[in-house]
């Protein structure tokens, strides 16, 4: 267990380099690198894939190998590193995602 999560009194959970989550009835993958995020979205195993690394904010649908689409969401950079400070507001029930600027 990661030190910060161990010292959080159960408030944080360290998932390692990626996380597979179920939230709001949605299957979600969280991974740092954007090219891994794209690959996970293409599998069709997830409703939503969240990634980062590129610091380019976007929310888009990606065609997957199962004949459907998965959402690929990158919040950009909240720290304004080489780009404006951005974040994404998502609604899992409606599967809508809005890029917001700080």
C-alpha positions in Angstrom: 0.0 0.0 0.0 1.2 3.5 -0.9 2.3 5.6 2.2 -0.2 8.5 1.5 -3.1 6.1 1.1 -2.1 4.1 4.2 -2.0 7.3 6.3 -5.3 8.6 4.9 -7.6 6.6 7.3 -9.3 4.8 4.4 -10.0 8.0 2.5 -7.6 7.3 -0.3 -6.8 4.1 -2.2 -3.7 3.6 -4.2 -4.4 1.6 -7.4 -0.9 1.6 -8.8 -0.2 2.7 -12.4 -3.8 2.2 -13.5 -7.2 1.6 -12.0 -10.3 -0.3 -13.1 -13.3 1.2 -11.4 -17.1 0.9 -11.4 -18.8 4.2 -10.7 -22.4 5.1 -11.4 -22.9 1.8 -13.2 -20.1 2.7 -15.6 -16.9 0.7 -16.3 -14.0 3.1 -16.1 -10.2 2.8 -16.7 -7.8 5.4 -15.4 -4.3 5.4 -16.8 -1.6 8.1 -17.0 -0.4 7.9 -20.6 -2.7 9.1 -23.4 -1.6 6.5 -25.9 -2.4 3.7 -23.3 -5.8 5.5 -22.8 -6.5 5.4 -26.5 -5.7 1.7 -26.6 -7.9 0.9 -23.6 -10.8 2.9 -25.2 -10.4 0.9 -28.4 -11.0 -2.4 -26.6 -14.6 -1.6 -25.9 -14.2 -3.0 -22.4 -14.8 0.4 -20.8 -17.5 3.0 -21.0 -15.0 5.7 -20.1 -11.2 5.9 -20.2 -9.5 8.7 -18.3 -5.9 9.5 -19.2 -3.4 12.4 -19.0 0.3 13.0 -19.8 -0.2 15.1 -23.0 -1.6 18.1 -21.1 -4.1 18.5 -23.9 -7.7 18.7 -22.6 -10.2 16.7 -24.6 -13.3 14.5 -24.3 -14.1 12.5 -27.3 -15.7 9.2 -28.4 -13.4 6.6 -29.8 -14.7 3.7 -32.0 -13.9 0.4 -30.4 -13.4 -3.1 -31.7 -16.8 -4.3 -30.4 -18.6 -2.0 -32.9 -19.5 0.7 -30.3 -17.8 3.8 -28.9 -16.0 4.5 -25.6 -15.3 7.9 -24.2 -11.7 9.0 -23.9 -11.2 11.9 -21.5 -8.0 13.8 -20.7 -8.4 16.7 -18.3 -5.4 18.5 -19.6 -3.3 20.2 -16.9 -4.8 21.7 -13.8 -1.3 23.1 -13.0 -1.1 25.1 -16.3 2.0 23.3 -17.5 2.7 24.3 -21.1 -1.0 24.9 -21.6 -3.9 26.7 -19.9 -5.1 25.2 -16.7 -8.1 22.9 -17.4 -10.2 20.3 -15.8 -13.3 18.2 -17.0 -16.7 18.1 -15.4 -18.4 14.8 -16.3 -21.9 13.4 -15.8 -21.7 9.6 -15.8 -25.5 9.2 -16.0 -25.7 11.3 -19.2 -22.1 10.5 -20.3 -21.4 14.1 -21.0 -18.1 15.8 -20.4 -17.2 19.5 -20.5 -13.7 20.9 -20.6 -13.4 23.8 -18.1 -10.7 26.4 -17.8 -9.5 27.7 -14.5 
